[in-house]
Amino acid sequence: MTEPCRTHEQTESNRCKYVSYDGVSFEVRRYDASKYAVVSSEGRTFDQVTGELVRKLLMYIGGSNEPGEAMGTAAPIIITVYPRNDGVLSRRLVVGIRVPTAYQQSPPNPSDSSIRIEERPGMTVYALQFGGFAGESEYRAEALRLTRTLGETAPFQRKQYFCCSYDPIKPYGRRNEVWFLQDEP
């Protein structure tokens, strides 16, 4: 049975199913297609570059766009990572933030040319929440925990996953998640 997600911005349309397996609680969430502001990096590690890329997106949402308009808040910051076979993250990542609902029809053009607007299809994710300050090693550990919980036969993509932060500028009390993209039937 699904119900509205308790943990998301009210304007996002998504549905959740809460699951607990072997002592680990996670959610199965459905997100509708949406427009995202995204910026990419290759060549630097997760910990070296994520702060810079997140700041660019927060500046865009905060008014660094063609009309100079602050769009309000948006969460989470979603970092797409590509693990190697040994679990270490490759030096390629994409950082995105959902364009707030009021701007979905016509997002403002970013002032920063490295930011692009892209339409992402709807998706179903397995989401595991954790707290604290999260860098590459923390996200990798939680991804391993979710992998073990779901098992080898679970229908999710293994070539990429999402590292999410709901409050990246808070010095404490942070909420983070790892999302695995469910394979669609």
TIRO-2110 file (N, C-alpha, C; in Angstrom, 1 decimal):
// TIRO-2110
0.8, -1.2, 0.0, N, 1, A
0.0, 0.0, 0.0, CA, 1, A
0.9, 1.2, 0.0, C, 1, A
0.5, 2.2, -0.8, N, 2, A
1.3, 3.4, -0.8, CA, 2, A
0.5, 4.6, -0.2, C, 2, A
1.3, 5.6, 0.2, N, 3, A
0.7, 6.8, 0.9, CA, 3, A
1.5, 7.9, 0.5, C, 3, A
1.0, 9.2, 0.7, N, 4, A
1.9, 10.3, 0.4, CA, 4, A
3.1, 10.3, 1.3, C, 4, A
4.2, 10.7, 0.7, N, 5, A
5.5, 10.7, 1.5, CA, 5, A
5.4, 11.7, 2.6, C, 5, A
5.8, 11.3, 3.8, N, 6, A
5.8, 12.2, 4.9, CA, 6, A
7.0, 13.1, 4.9, C, 6, A
8.1, 12.8, 4.2, N, 7, A
9.4, 13.5, 4.3, CA, 7, A
9.7, 14.4, 3.2, C, 7, A
8.8, 14.8, 2.4, N, 8, A
9.1, 15.6, 1.2, CA, 8, A
8.3, 16.9, 1.2, C, 8, A
8.9, 17.8, 0.5, N, 9, A
8.3, 19.1, 0.2, CA, 9, A
6.8, 18.8, -0.3, C, 9, A
5.9, 19.5, 0.2, N, 10, A
4.5, 19.3, -0.1, CA, 10, A
4.2, 19.4, -1.6, C, 10, A
4.9, 20.2, -2.3, N, 11, A
4.6, 20.5, -3.7, CA, 11, A
5.0, 19.3, -4.6, C, 11, A
5.9, 18.5, -4.2, N, 12, A
6.3, 17.4, -5.0, CA, 12, A
5.3, 16.3, -5.0, C, 12, A
5.0, 15.7, -6.2, N, 13, A
4.1, 14.6, -6.3, CA, 13, A
4.8, 13.3, -6.3, C, 13, A
4.7, 12.6, -5.2, N, 14, A
5.3, 11.3, -5.1, CA, 14, A
4.5, 10.4, -4.2, C, 14, A
4.7, 9.2, -4.2, N, 15, A
4.1, 8.2, -3.4, CA, 15, A
5.2, 7.3, -2.7, C, 15, A
4.9, 6.9, -1.5, N, 16, A
5.9, 6.1, -0.8, CA, 16, A
5.3, 4.8, -0.3, C, 16, A
6.1, 3.8, -0.2, N, 17, A
5.8, 2.6, 0.5, CA, 17, A
6.9, 2.4, 1.5, C, 17, A
6.5, 2.2, 2.8, N, 18, A
7.6, 2.1, 3.9, CA, 18, A
7.8, 0.6, 4.1, C, 18, A
9.1, 0.2, 4.1, N, 19, A
9.5, -1.2, 4.2, CA, 19, A
10.6, -1.3, 5.3, C, 19, A
10.5, -2.4, 6.0, N, 20, A
11.6, -2.7, 6.9, CA, 20, A
11.9, -4.2, 6.7, C, 20, A
13.2, -4.4, 6.4, N, 21, A
13.7, -5.7, 6.2, CA, 21, A
15.0, -6.0, 6.9, C, 21, A
15.0, -7.0, 7.7, N, 22, A
16.2, -7.4, 8.4, CA, 22, A
16.7, -6.3, 9.3, C, 22, A
15.8, -5.5, 9.9, N, 23, A
16.2, -4.4, 10.8, CA, 23, A
16.6, -3.1, 10.1, C, 23, A
16.5, -3.1, 8.8, N, 24, A
16.9, -1.9, 8.1, CA, 24, A
15.6, -1.3, 7.4, C, 24, A
15.2, -0.1, 7.7, N, 25, A
14.0, 0.5, 7.2, CA, 25, A
14.4, 1.3, 6.0, C, 25, A
13.7, 1.2, 4.9, N, 26, A
13.8, 2.0, 3.7, CA, 26, A
12.5, 2.3, 3.1, C, 26, A
12.5, 3.1, 2.1, N, 27, A
11.2, 3.5, 1.4, CA, 27, A
11.3, 3.2, 0.0, C, 27, A
10.2, 2.9, -0.6, N, 28, A
10.1, 2.7, -2.1, CA, 28, A
9.2, 3.9, -2.5, C, 28, A
9.8, 4.8, -3.3, N, 29, A
9.2, 6.1, -3.7, CA, 29, A
9.0, 6.2, -5.2, C, 29, A
7.9, 6.8, -5.6, N, 30, A
7.7, 7.1, -7.0, CA, 30, A
7.7, 8.6, -7.2, C, 30, A
8.5, 9.1, -8.1, N, 31, A
8.6, 10.5, -8.5, CA, 31, A
8.1, 10.6, -9.9, C, 31, A
7.3, 11.7, -10.1, N, 32, A
6.9, 12.0, -11.5, CA, 32, A
8.0, 12.7, -12.3, C, 32, A
7.9, 12.7, -13.6, N, 33, A
8.8, 13.4, -14.5, CA, 33, A
8.8, 14.8, -14.0, C, 33, A
10.0, 15.4, -14.1, N, 34, A
10.2, 16.8, -13.7, CA, 34, A
11.4, 17.4, -14.3, C, 34, A
11.5, 18.7, -14.3, N, 35, A
12.7, 19.5, -14.8, CA, 35, A
13.6, 19.7, -13.6, C, 35, A
14.9, 19.5, -13.9, N, 36, A
16.0, 19.7, -12.9, CA, 36, A
17.0, 20.6, -13.5, C, 36, A
17.6, 21.4, -12.6, N, 37, A
18.8, 22.1, -12.9, CA, 37, A
20.0, 21.2, -12.5, C, 37, A
20.9, 21.0, -13.5, N, 38, A
22.0, 20.1, -13.3, CA, 38, A
23.3, 20.7, -13.7, C, 38, A
24.4, 20.2, -13.0, N, 39, A
25.8, 20.6, -13.4, CA, 39, A
26.6, 19.3, -13.2, C, 39, A
27.6, 19.1, -14.1, N, 40, A
28.4, 17.9, -14.1, CA, 40, A
29.9, 18.2, -13.8, C, 40, A
30.6, 17.1, -13.5, N, 41, A
32.0, 17.2, -13.2, CA, 41, A
32.7, 15.9, -13.6, C, 41, A
33.8, 16.0, -14.2, N, 42, A
34.7, 14.8, -14.4, CA, 42, A
36.1, 15.2, -14.0, C, 42, A
36.8, 14.2, -13.4, N, 43, A
38.2, 14.4, -13.1, CA, 43, A
38.5, 14.6, -11.7, C, 43, A
37.6, 15.1, -10.9, N, 44, A
37.8, 15.3, -9.5, CA, 44, A
37.0, 14.4, -8.6, C, 44, A
37.4, 14.1, -7.4, N, 45, A
36.7, 13.2, -6.6, CA, 45, A
35.4, 13.8, -6.0, C, 45, A
34.5, 13.0, -5.5, N, 46, A
33.3, 13.4, -4.9, CA, 46, A
33.5, 14.5, -3.9, C, 46, A
34.4, 14.2, -2.9, N, 47, A
34.6, 15.1, -1.8, CA, 47, A
35.3, 16.4, -2.3, C, 47, A
36.1, 16.4, -3.4, N, 48, A
36.7, 17.6, -3.9, CA, 48, A
35.7, 18.5, -4.6, C, 48, A
34.7, 18.0, -5.2, N, 49, A
33.9, 18.9, -6.1, CA, 49, A
32.5, 19.1, -5.7, C, 49, A
31.9, 18.3, -4.8, N, 50, A
30.4, 18.4, -4.6, CA, 50, A
30.1, 19.8, -3.9, C, 50, A
30.8, 20.3, -3.0, N, 51, A
30.5, 21.6, -2.4, CA, 51, A
30.4, 22.7, -3.4, C, 51, A
31.4, 22.7, -4.4, N, 52, A
31.3, 23.7, -5.4, CA, 52, A
30.1, 23.6, -6.3, C, 52, A
29.8, 22.4, -6.7, N, 53, A
28.6, 22.2, -7.6, CA, 53, A
27.3, 22.5, -6.9, C, 53, A
27.2, 22.1, -5.6, N, 54, A
26.0, 22.4, -4.9, CA, 54, A
25.8, 23.9, -4.7, C, 54, A
26.9, 24.6, -4.4, N, 55, A
26.8, 26.1, -4.3, CA, 55, A
26.2, 26.7, -5.6, C, 55, A
26.7, 26.2, -6.8, N, 56, A
26.2, 26.7, -8.1, CA, 56, A
24.7, 26.5, -8.2, C, 56, A
24.2, 25.4, -7.8, N, 57, A
22.8, 25.1, -7.9, CA, 57, A
22.0, 25.9, -6.9, C, 57, A
22.5, 26.1, -5.7, N, 58, A
21.8, 26.9, -4.7, CA, 58, A
21.7, 28.4, -5.2, C, 58, A
22.8, 28.8, -5.8, N, 59, A
22.8, 30.2, -6.3, CA, 59, A
21.8, 30.4, -7.4, C, 59, A
21.7, 29.4, -8.3, N, 60, A
20.7, 29.4, -9.4, CA, 60, A
19.3, 29.5, -8.8, C, 60, A
18.9, 28.6, -7.9, N, 61, A
17.6, 28.7, -7.2, CA, 61, A
17.4, 30.0, -6.5, C, 61, A
18.5, 30.5, -5.9, N, 62, A
18.4, 31.7, -5.1, CA, 62, A
18.4, 33.0, -5.9, C, 62, A
18.5, 32.9, -7.2, N, 63, A
18.4, 34.2, -8.0, CA, 63, A
19.4, 34.4, -9.1, C, 63, A
20.4, 33.5, -9.2, N, 64, A
21.4, 33.6, -10.2, CA, 64, A
20.9, 33.0, -11.5, C, 64, A
19.9, 33.7, -12.1, N, 65, A
19.3, 33.3, -13.3, CA, 65, A
18.9, 34.5, -14.1, C, 65, A
18.4, 34.4, -15.3, N, 66, A
18.1, 35.5, -16.2, CA, 66, A
17.2, 36.6, -15.6, C, 66, A
16.1, 36.2, -15.0, N, 67, A
15.3, 37.3, -14.4, CA, 67, A
15.8, 37.8, -13.1, C, 67, A
16.8, 37.1, -12.5, N, 68, A
17.3, 37.4, -11.2, CA, 68, A
16.3, 37.1, -10.1, C, 68, A
15.5, 36.1, -10.3, N, 69, A
14.4, 35.8, -9.4, CA, 69, A
14.8, 34.6, -8.5, C, 69, A
14.6, 34.8, -7.1, N, 70, A
14.7, 33.7, -6.2, CA, 70, A
13.5, 32.9, -6.3, C, 70, A
13.7, 31.5, -6.4, N, 71, A
12.6, 30.6, -6.7, CA, 71, A
12.1, 29.9, -5.4, C, 71, A
12.7, 30.2, -4.3, N, 72, A
12.3, 29.6, -3.1, CA, 72, A
13.2, 28.4, -2.8, C, 72, A
12.7, 27.5, -2.0, N, 73, A
13.5, 26.3, -1.6, CA, 73, A
13.2, 25.1, -2.4, C, 73, A
14.2, 24.3, -2.6, N, 74, A
14.1, 23.0, -3.3, CA, 74, A
15.0, 22.0, -2.6, C, 74, A
14.4, 20.8, -2.5, N, 75, A
15.2, 19.7, -1.9, CA, 75, A
14.7, 18.4, -2.5, C, 75, A
15.5, 17.4, -2.5, N, 76, A
16.9, 17.4, -2.1, CA, 76, A
17.9, 17.8, -3.2, C, 76, A
19.1, 17.9, -2.9, N, 77, A
20.2, 18.0, -3.8, CA, 77, A
20.5, 16.5, -4.2, C, 77, A
20.5, 16.2, -5.5, N, 78, A
20.6, 14.8, -5.9, CA, 78, A
21.9, 14.7, -6.7, C, 78, A
22.9, 13.9, -6.2, N, 79, A
24.2, 13.7, -6.8, CA, 79, A
24.2, 12.3, -7.4, C, 79, A
24.2, 12.2, -8.7, N, 80, A
24.3, 10.9, -9.4, CA, 80, A
25.8, 10.5, -9.5, C, 80, A
26.0, 9.3, -9.0, N, 81, A
27.4, 8.8, -8.9, CA, 81, A
27.4, 7.4, -9.7, C, 81, A
28.6, 7.1, -10.1, N, 82, A
28.9, 5.9, -10.9, CA, 82, A
29.9, 5.0, -10.3, C, 82, A
29.5, 4.1, -9.5, N, 83, A
30.5, 3.2, -8.8, CA, 83, A
31.3, 2.3, -9.7, C, 83, A
32.6, 2.1, -9.4, N, 84, A
33.3, 1.1, -10.2, CA, 84, A
33.0, -0.3, -9.6, C, 84, A
33.5, -1.3, -10.1, N, 85, A
33.2, -2.7, -9.7, CA, 85, A
33.7, -2.9, -8.2, C, 85, A
34.7, -2.2, -7.8, N, 86, A
35.2, -2.3, -6.4, CA, 86, A
34.4, -1.4, -5.4, C, 86, A
33.4, -0.7, -5.9, N, 87, A
32.6, 0.2, -5.0, CA, 87, A
33.0, 1.6, -4.9, C, 87, A
34.3, 1.9, -5.3, N, 88, A
34.8, 3.2, -5.3, CA, 88, A
34.1, 4.0, -6.4, C, 88, A
33.8, 5.3, -6.1, N, 89, A
33.1, 6.1, -7.0, CA, 89, A
34.0, 6.6, -8.1, C, 89, A
33.5, 6.6, -9.3, N, 90, A
34.3, 7.1, -10.4, CA, 90, A
34.4, 8.6, -10.3, C, 90, A
35.3, 9.3, -11.1, N, 91, A
35.4, 10.7, -11.0, CA, 91, A
34.5, 11.4, -11.9, C, 91, A
33.3, 10.9, -12.1, N, 92, A
32.3, 11.5, -12.9, CA, 92, A
31.0, 11.6, -12.0, C, 92, A
30.4, 12.7, -12.0, N, 93, A
29.2, 12.9, -11.2, CA, 93, A
28.3, 14.0, -11.8, C, 93, A
27.1, 13.9, -11.5, N, 94, A
26.1, 14.9, -12.0, CA, 94, A
25.3, 15.3, -10.7, C, 94, A
25.3, 16.6, -10.5, N, 95, A
24.5, 17.2, -9.3, CA, 95, A
23.3, 17.9, -9.9, C, 95, A
22.1, 17.5, -9.3, N, 96, A
20.9, 18.1, -9.7, CA, 96, A
20.0, 18.6, -8.6, C, 96, A
19.1, 19.5, -8.9, N, 97, A
18.1, 19.9, -8.0, CA, 97, A
16.8, 20.1, -8.7, C, 97, A
15.7, 19.6, -8.2, N, 98, A
14.4, 19.8, -8.9, CA, 98, A
14.0, 21.2, -8.9, C, 98, A
13.7, 21.7, -10.1, N, 99, A
13.2, 23.1, -10.2, CA, 99, A
11.9, 23.2, -9.5, C, 99, A
11.7, 24.2, -8.6, N, 100, A
10.5, 24.3, -7.8, CA, 100, A
9.2, 24.3, -8.7, C, 100, A
8.1, 23.7, -8.2, N, 101, A
6.9, 23.5, -8.9, CA, 101, A
6.4, 24.7, -9.7, C, 101, A
6.5, 25.9, -9.1, N, 102, A
5.9, 27.1, -9.7, CA, 102, A
6.7, 27.4, -11.0, C, 102, A
7.9, 26.8, -11.2, N, 103, A
8.7, 27.2, -12.3, CA, 103, A
8.9, 26.0, -13.3, C, 103, A
8.2, 24.9, -13.0, N, 104, A
8.4, 23.7, -13.8, CA, 104, A
8.0, 23.9, -15.3, C, 104, A
7.0, 24.7, -15.6, N, 105, A
6.6, 24.9, -17.0, CA, 105, A
7.6, 25.7, -17.8, C, 105, A
8.3, 26.7, -17.1, N, 106, A
9.2, 27.5, -17.8, CA, 106, A
10.3, 27.9, -16.8, C, 106, A
11.3, 27.0, -16.6, N, 107, A
12.4, 27.4, -15.7, CA, 107, A
13.2, 28.6, -16.2, C, 107, A
13.6, 29.5, -15.3, N, 108, A
14.5, 30.6, -15.7, CA, 108, A
15.8, 30.0, -16.3, C, 108, A
16.4, 30.7, -17.2, N, 109, A
17.7, 30.3, -17.7, CA, 109, A
18.8, 30.7, -16.7, C, 109, A
19.7, 29.7, -16.4, N, 110, A
20.7, 30.0, -15.5, CA, 110, A
21.7, 31.0, -16.0, C, 110, A
22.2, 31.8, -15.1, N, 111, A
23.3, 32.8, -15.4, CA, 111, A
24.6, 32.1, -15.6, C, 111, A
24.8, 31.0, -14.9, N, 112, A
26.1, 30.2, -15.0, CA, 112, A
25.9, 29.2, -16.2, C, 112, A
26.8, 29.3, -17.2, N, 113, A
26.7, 28.5, -18.4, CA, 113, A
26.9, 27.0, -18.1, C, 113, A
27.5, 26.7, -17.0, N, 114, A
27.8, 25.2, -16.7, CA, 114, A
26.5, 24.5, -16.2, C, 114, A
25.5, 25.3, -15.9, N, 115, A
24.2, 24.7, -15.4, CA, 115, A
23.3, 24.5, -16.6, C, 115, A
22.6, 23.4, -16.7, N, 116, A
21.7, 23.2, -17.7, CA, 116, A
20.3, 22.7, -17.1, C, 116, A
19.3, 22.9, -17.8, N, 117, A
18.0, 22.4, -17.4, CA, 117, A
17.7, 21.1, -18.2, C, 117, A
17.3, 20.1, -17.5, N, 118, A
17.0, 18.8, -18.2, CA, 118, A
15.7, 18.3, -17.6, C, 118, A
14.9, 17.6, -18.5, N, 119, A
13.7, 16.9, -18.2, CA, 119, A
14.1, 15.5, -17.8, C, 119, A
13.8, 15.1, -16.6, N, 120, A
14.1, 13.7, -16.2, CA, 120, A
12.8, 12.9, -16.1, C, 120, A
12.8, 11.7, -16.6, N, 121, A
11.6, 10.9, -16.6, CA, 121, A
11.2, 10.5, -15.1, C, 121, A
9.9, 10.1, -15.0, N, 122, A
9.5, 9.6, -13.7, CA, 122, A
10.4, 8.4, -13.3, C, 122, A
10.4, 8.1, -12.0, N, 123, A
11.3, 7.1, -11.5, CA, 123, A
10.8, 6.5, -10.2, C, 123, A
11.1, 5.3, -9.9, N, 124, A
10.8, 4.6, -8.6, CA, 124, A
12.2, 4.4, -8.0, C, 124, A
12.4, 4.7, -6.7, N, 125, A
13.6, 4.5, -6.1, CA, 125, A
13.4, 3.8, -4.8, C, 125, A
14.5, 3.1, -4.4, N, 126, A
14.6, 2.5, -3.0, CA, 126, A
15.4, 3.6, -2.3, C, 126, A
14.9, 4.1, -1.2, N, 127, A
15.6, 5.2, -0.4, CA, 127, A
15.9, 4.8, 1.0, C, 127, A
17.2, 5.0, 1.4, N, 128, A
17.6, 4.7, 2.7, CA, 128, A
18.1, 6.0, 3.3, C, 128, A
17.6, 6.4, 4.5, N, 129, A
17.9, 7.7, 5.1, CA, 129, A
18.9, 7.5, 6.2, C, 129, A
19.8, 8.5, 6.4, N, 130, A
20.8, 8.5, 7.4, CA, 130, A
21.2, 9.9, 7.8, C, 130, A
21.7, 10.2, 8.9, N, 131, A
22.1, 11.5, 9.4, CA, 131, A
23.5, 11.8, 9.3, C, 131, A
23.9, 13.0, 9.7, N, 132, A
25.3, 13.5, 9.8, CA, 132, A
25.8, 14.1, 8.6, C, 132, A
27.1, 14.5, 8.7, N, 133, A
27.8, 15.1, 7.6, CA, 133, A
28.2, 13.9, 6.7, C, 133, A
27.8, 13.9, 5.4, N, 134, A
28.1, 12.8, 4.5, CA, 134, A
29.0, 13.2, 3.4, C, 134, A
30.1, 12.4, 3.3, N, 135, A
31.0, 12.5, 2.2, CA, 135, A
31.0, 11.2, 1.4, C, 135, A
31.9, 11.0, 0.5, N, 136, A
32.0, 9.8, -0.3, CA, 136, A
31.9, 8.5, 0.6, C, 136, A
32.7, 8.5, 1.6, N, 137, A
32.8, 7.2, 2.4, CA, 137, A
31.5, 6.9, 3.1, C, 137, A
30.8, 7.9, 3.6, N, 138, A
29.5, 7.7, 4.3, CA, 138, A
28.5, 7.2, 3.2, C, 138, A
28.4, 7.9, 2.1, N, 139, A
27.4, 7.4, 1.1, CA, 139, A
27.7, 6.0, 0.6, C, 139, A
29.0, 5.7, 0.4, N, 140, A
29.4, 4.3, 0.0, CA, 140, A
29.0, 3.3, 1.0, C, 140, A
29.2, 3.6, 2.3, N, 141, A
28.8, 2.7, 3.4, CA, 141, A
27.3, 2.4, 3.4, C, 141, A
26.5, 3.5, 3.2, N, 142, A
25.0, 3.4, 3.2, CA, 142, A
24.6, 2.7, 2.0, C, 142, A
25.2, 2.9, 0.8, N, 143, A
24.9, 2.2, -0.4, CA, 143, A
25.1, 0.7, -0.2, C, 143, A
26.2, 0.4, 0.4, N, 144, A
26.5, -1.1, 0.7, CA, 144, A
25.4, -1.7, 1.6, C, 144, A
25.0, -0.9, 2.6, N, 145, A
24.0, -1.4, 3.5, CA, 145, A
22.7, -1.6, 2.8, C, 145, A
22.3, -0.7, 1.9, N, 146, A
21.0, -0.8, 1.1, CA, 146, A
21.2, -2.0, 0.1, C, 146, A
22.3, -2.2, -0.5, N, 147, A
22.5, -3.3, -1.4, CA, 147, A
22.4, -4.6, -0.7, C, 147, A
22.9, -4.7, 0.5, N, 148, A
22.8, -6.0, 1.3, CA, 148, A
21.4, -6.2, 1.7, C, 148, A
20.7, -5.2, 2.1, N, 149, A
19.3, -5.3, 2.5, CA, 149, A
18.4, -5.8, 1.3, C, 149, A
18.6, -5.2, 0.2, N, 150, A
17.8, -5.5, -1.0, CA, 150, A
18.1, -6.9, -1.6, C, 150, A
19.4, -7.3, -1.5, N, 151, A
19.8, -8.6, -2.0, CA, 151, A
20.2, -8.5, -3.5, C, 151, A
20.7, -9.6, -3.9, N, 152, A
21.3, -9.7, -5.3, CA, 152, A
20.2, -9.7, -6.4, C, 152, A
19.0, -10.1, -6.1, N, 153, A
18.0, -10.3, -7.1, CA, 153, A
17.1, -9.1, -7.2, C, 153, A
17.2, -8.1, -6.4, N, 154, A
16.3, -6.9, -6.4, CA, 154, A
16.5, -6.2, -7.7, C, 154, A
15.4, -5.7, -8.3, N, 155, A
15.4, -5.0, -9.6, CA, 155, A
15.9, -3.6, -9.5, C, 155, A
17.2, -3.3, -9.3, N, 156, A
17.6, -1.9, -9.3, CA, 156, A
18.9, -1.8, -10.2, C, 156, A
19.2, -0.6, -10.6, N, 157, A
20.3, -0.3, -11.5, CA, 157, A
21.6, -0.3, -10.6, C, 157, A
22.6, -1.0, -11.0, N, 158, A
23.8, -1.1, -10.3, CA, 158, A
25.0, -0.2, -10.8, C, 158, A
24.8, 0.4, -12.0, N, 159, A
25.8, 1.2, -12.6, CA, 159, A
25.8, 2.6, -12.1, C, 159, A
24.7, 3.0, -11.4, N, 160, A
24.6, 4.4, -10.9, CA, 160, A
23.7, 4.3, -9.6, C, 160, A
23.9, 5.3, -8.8, N, 161, A
22.9, 5.5, -7.7, CA, 161, A
23.0, 7.0, -7.3, C, 161, A
22.1, 7.4, -6.4, N, 162, A
21.9, 8.8, -6.1, CA, 162, A
22.3, 9.0, -4.6, C, 162, A
23.1, 10.1, -4.4, N, 163, A
23.4, 10.5, -3.0, CA, 163, A
22.7, 11.8, -2.8, C, 163, A
21.8, 11.9, -1.8, N, 164, A
20.9, 13.0, -1.6, CA, 164, A
21.1, 13.7, -0.3, C, 164, A
21.1, 15.0, -0.4, N, 165, A
21.2, 15.8, 0.8, CA, 165, A
20.0, 16.8, 0.9, C, 165, A
19.3, 16.9, 2.0, N, 166, A
18.2, 17.8, 2.1, CA, 166, A
18.5, 19.1, 2.7, C, 166, A
19.7, 19.2, 3.4, N, 167, A
20.1, 20.5, 4.0, CA, 167, A
21.6, 20.6, 4.0, C, 167, A
22.2, 20.8, 2.8, N, 168, A
23.6, 20.7, 2.7, CA, 168, A
24.4, 21.9, 3.4, C, 168, A
23.7, 23.0, 3.7, N, 169, A
24.4, 24.1, 4.3, CA, 169, A
24.3, 24.1, 5.8, C, 169, A
23.5, 23.2, 6.4, N, 170, A
23.4, 23.1, 7.9, CA, 170, A
24.7, 22.5, 8.4, C, 170, A
25.2, 23.0, 9.5, N, 171, A
26.4, 22.5, 10.1, CA, 171, A
26.2, 21.2, 10.9, C, 171, A
24.9, 20.9, 11.3, N, 172, A
24.6, 19.7, 12.1, CA, 172, A
23.2, 19.3, 11.8, C, 172, A
22.8, 18.1, 12.2, N, 173, A
21.4, 17.7, 12.0, CA, 173, A
21.0, 17.5, 10.6, C, 173, A
22.0, 17.1, 9.8, N, 174, A
21.7, 16.9, 8.4, CA, 174, A
20.9, 15.6, 8.1, C, 174, A
20.1, 15.7, 7.0, N, 175, A
19.4, 14.5, 6.6, CA, 175, A
19.9, 14.1, 5.2, C, 175, A
20.4, 12.9, 5.1, N, 176, A
20.9, 12.4, 3.8, CA, 176, A
20.2, 11.1, 3.4, C, 176, A
20.3, 10.8, 2.2, N, 177, A
19.7, 9.5, 1.7, CA, 177, A
20.5, 9.0, 0.6, C, 177, A
20.5, 7.6, 0.4, N, 178, A
21.0, 7.0, -0.8, CA, 178, A
19.7, 6.4, -1.5, C, 178, A
19.7, 6.7, -2.8, N, 179, A
18.6, 6.2, -3.7, CA, 179, A
19.1, 5.2, -4.7, C, 179, A
18.5, 4.1, -4.8, N, 180, A
18.8, 3.2, -5.9, CA, 180, A
17.6, 3.2, -6.9, C, 180, A
17.9, 3.4, -8.2, N, 181, A
16.8, 3.5, -9.2, CA, 181, A
16.3, 2.1, -9.5, C, 181, A
15.0, 1.9, -9.3, N, 182, A
14.4, 0.6, -9.6, CA, 182, A
14.3, 0.4, -11.1, C, 182, A
14.7, -0.8, -11.5, N, 183, A
14.5, -1.1, -12.9, CA, 183, A
13.0, -1.2, -13.2, C, 183, A
12.6, -0.5, -14.2, N, 184, A
11.1, -0.5, -14.6, CA, 184, A
10.8, -1.7, -15.4, C, 184, A
9.6, -2.3, -15.1, N, 185, A
9.3, -3.6, -15.8, CA, 185, A
9.0, -3.3, -17.3, C, 185, A
END
